[in-house]
Amino acid sequence: MHQTLVSWKRTLALGAVFTFAIVSPSLAHTPPGSNGLTPGSGIVPPNPSPQFTQEIIRILQALRSGNPTQQTIANILVSTGRLYRYNETIGELRTVISQSAVPPNEPGVEQDAPGFVRFNLEGESSIPSQIATRFTRYVDTLGNQNGRFRIFGNDRQGVARDLRVEILSKSEGQVELRFTSTSPALKDATGKQMTETILAPNSKVAAVLAGVLAALDIANASPLTLQTAKSMVLSLGNTSLTSAEILQLSQGLAEMLIASEAVFGGCGEASALACTGFNMNALRTAIQSYNKVVNETSGTALLALSQNPEFQTLGDILRRVRATLATGG
């Protein structure tokens, strides 16, 4: 059984990233661990060849003429100008959460209103990766109790941000999440704030949802990306997850989707007749975080996730792009 799982994960994973065929001594280097890079992988890939550009145009054209899932992934890949990098400070943010959701020995806790505590997220952890981690742990700590969270403050452009999440225990172990945000992704056609209600099958999946969606919302992800994240997480069904798996999934999926939004921004959202630029570090991050999700997710959860159409399609596209780069375009 273990050998079968290892073989299956190898089939899903995309393999080594940018470490062969495209490496030359003339390439620029960045310090290991820089934004968008996994520690130790300090090589920045070269500019893509014209053949690579043409292959990307063909991929995007095929996606746009495909089914609704393929069209969604195409639109995510060409999104541009919305997202902060996954490990980049968002701005001066604070959060207020239910006191019952505070994990043991949590640093930076300040007393707020009765039953609530306040955290200062400025600098130290006002980045999507830390927000995903914190909110996942908070909801996991709550379990089947009710709770409320709020992230507020200004982003780096001085735009006010306000995300509210309400956690409500339902029957048969289900958990209802209510998201209200100033993000354009959660506004109606008139600009009015909307509340999105999501029913999670259990508190563990609810924790992953809270972490992923909070990180994407604060990072100003597109509505399509938020809906894709919701679909991926809910595809886990009533899977039982450990606390370590909850953190790993929320971080991995958030990182993968944030990076994916920036990959082909130079190709334009309306058509793929020309591509003027690519974000190679975002592509590297998307591939590495996809591989991390595949390699570190348990068998039952990975089986459920691998059957999700959005996860399947994004993985297939990243695989094709990686193969094109590895062969020189």
N, C-alpha and C positions, 0 to 999 in steps of 0.2 A: 504493500500500500504506500509506504514511504517513498519507494523508488518510483512508483507511478506518479505521485505528486510532484517529485523533483523533476521528472521528465516532462510533465505537463507544464510546470512553471517555466522550464527552459523553452518550451514551444511558444508560450505567450510572450516571454521577455524579448526585448529588442536587441540584446547583446551589448557589447562594448560600444561606447559612444566617442566618435571622433579621435580614436587612438591609432588608427591605421589608414593607409591609403591617402589621407589628406594632410598628414603631418610632414612638415619640412623644417629645416633649421632656421629658415628666415621668418617663421611665424612669430608674431608678437606674443608676449607672455603677460599674465596678470598674476598677482599674488594668490596662492591657493586660498580658497574660501571666500573670494570676492563675490559680490552679488551675482546670483545666477549660476555660480559654479560650485560644484561639490568639492570639498577640501581635497587637495592633492591633484586635481585635474586643472592645471593652470594654463593649458594651451588654448588660445583662441583660434578657431578655425579660419581659414582664408576666405576671401570673398568668393561667392559661388560662381561657377562657370555659366556661360550662356546656355549650355545644355541643361544644367540644373534648373535654371530659370524657366526654360521651356517645359520641363517635366512638372514643375510646380503649377504652371498655368494649366497643363493637361489635367493634373490631379484636381485642381479647384473647379475647372469646367465640368469634370465628371461628377463631382460632388453636387454642384449647383443644379445639374440636370437629373439628379437622383431622387431618392425618396426623401420625405421630410426630415428624417434623422440625419441623412447625409447633408442636406441643405443647412441644417442647424450647425453641424460641425464646420462646414465651410465658412459660415458667418462668424463663428467663434474664432477661427484661425486668422481671419483677416481683420478682426477688430483692432483698433489702434487708438492711442491717445486717452484710453480710459483708466488703465491700470497702473498702479505702482508696482515696483518689483516686489517679489515675494519677501525678500529680506531687507526692504527699504522702509525707513521710518515714514509713517503716514502723516503724523502731525502731533498736535498737543491734545491727546485724548485722555479721557477719564472713564471709569466704569463704576457703576453702582450695582451691587448684586445682593440677592437674598443672603442673610447671614447663615442660613442653614446649608447653603451651597459652598461655603468656604472650606477648601480642603485643609487638613491639619498642617500646621506650621507654614501657612501661606504668608509670604512676605508682603510688606507694603499695605497692610490693612489699616484703614481708618474708620472710626465709628461714624455712621451717617444717621439717618432716621432710625427709629426703633425697628429692629429686625433686619436692618440693611447695613452693609459696609461699603466703603468707597476705596477704589484703587486708583493710583496715579499711573497712567500708562505712558506719560510723556517720556520720550527718549528710550527708556529701558525696554519697553515692550509694545510700543504702538506700531507694530509691524504685523502684517497678515499672519505670519507663521506663529507669533506669540499669541495673537488673538485666537487663532484656531486652537492652540494648546490650552489656553486658559478656559475658554468657553466649553470645550470638550470636557475638561476635568470638572468644571463646575456642575454641569448637567449630570455627569457620571456620579459625582458626589451626592447630588440630590436623590438619585435613584427614582423611586416612584412618588416622591414628594412634590408638591407644587413649588414654584419659584419664579422670580422675576429678575431680569437683567436689563441694564441700559449702558450703552457706550455713547458718549457725547463729547463734543469739543470741536476744534477746527482742524481741517487738514492743512497740508503744506501750502496750499493756495489761499488759505484763509476762509474756505467754504465751510459753513457749519455742518456737522455731521451728527446724526442722532438715530441710533438703532435701539429698538426696544424688543425684548424677547420675553414671552410669557410661557411658562411650562405648566401644563395642567395634567394631572394624573386622571386617566379614564379607566373604564372597565376592562377586565381581562388583560391587565398589564400594559395596555396601550398608553401612549403619552401624546398629548396634543401640544404643538408648538405654534405660537402666534407671533409673527414677525411684523413689526411696524417700523418703517425707515424713511428717512429723508432722501434716500437714493432714488434716482429716476427710475430704477428698475421696479420700484414698488409704488409708483404713482399712476393714476388713471390718466385718460386723455386730457382732462382739464387741469392736471397738475396736482390734484388732491392726493394726500397720503392714503394708502390702502393698507389693510392688514391682511397678510396671507396666513391662512391656517393650514397646518400640515399635521396629519395623524401618523405618528410613528408606531410600528408594531410592538416596540418595547423600549425601555429606558436606555438601553445600550445604543440602539440605532438613533434614538433621539439625541443622544450625546454627540454622535458623529455629525448629524444634521446641524446641530447648534454650532459646532466648531467650524464646519465648512462654510455654512451660509453666512455666519457672522464675519468670517475672514474675507469672503468674496464681496459682501456688501460694503464693508469699510474700505476695501480696495477699489470700490466703484466699478464692479464687474457689470457686464451687460445683462439685461433680462434673460437672454438666451443662455448665458453661462450659468446664471443662478438656477434656471429651470433644469438645465442639464445636470448640475450638481445634485439637485433634489432627486432627479430620476435615478442617478447612479447610486445614491445612498439608500433610497427606498427599495432598490432592487435586491438589497441584502435580505429583505424579508424579516422573518422572526429569528434570524441567526443570533446565537449567543456569542458575545464577544468579551474578551478579557479587557481590562483597563488599558493594558499595553497595546492591544490591537485597536482599541478605540482611538487612542492618540495617534497611532501610526496611520490609520485610515484617514482621519480628519486632516492631518498634516499633508499626507501624500496626495490626496485628491484635490485639496485646495491648491497646493503648489503646482500640480499638473495642469489644472484649469487656468490658474493665473498666468502661468508661462505660455499656455496654448493661445491665449488671447493676443499675445504680442508677436507670434511667430511670423505671420505673413501680412503684417499691417501695410506693407508697401504695395500690396497687390490690389487694394481697393475693395470696397464692399459690394459694389454694384456689378462689376464684371471682372474677368480675369484675362483681359487682353494684353496686359503688361504688368510686370512686377518690378518695381523700382528699388526695393530693398527688403532685406530679411533680418530678423533679429536672431542671430546664431546662438547667442547665449540663452535666449528664451527657448530656442529649439533644444539645446543641450539640456536645460533644466526640465523641459517637458518630457523628454525621453528618459532622463535619469529618474524623475519622480514616478513616471509610469512603471519603470522597471522595479523601483522600490516597492510600489504597491503590489506588483505581481509577486515579487520574491518574499515579501514579509507578511503577506496576508495568509491567514489559515485556509486550509483546503475547502471547507464548507463555504466560507465567506467569499473566497476567490471564485469558486464555481458559480455562485449567485451573481457576483459582479461581472464575470466574464460573459454572462448571458445577456447583460444589459446592452441594448443596441448602440447607445452613445459611447459607452466604454469600448465596445467592439470596433466601432467605426474610427474613433480617435486613435486607438492602438494600431489599426491597419494603416492609417495615414502616416503616423509617426514611423512605422516600420518601412513604408515605401520611401519616405523622405530620407531616412537613415541609409537605406540600401543605395539610393541614388548618390548620396554623398560619398559613401564608402567606395563606390566604383568610379568616382571622379566626375559624377554628373552625367 
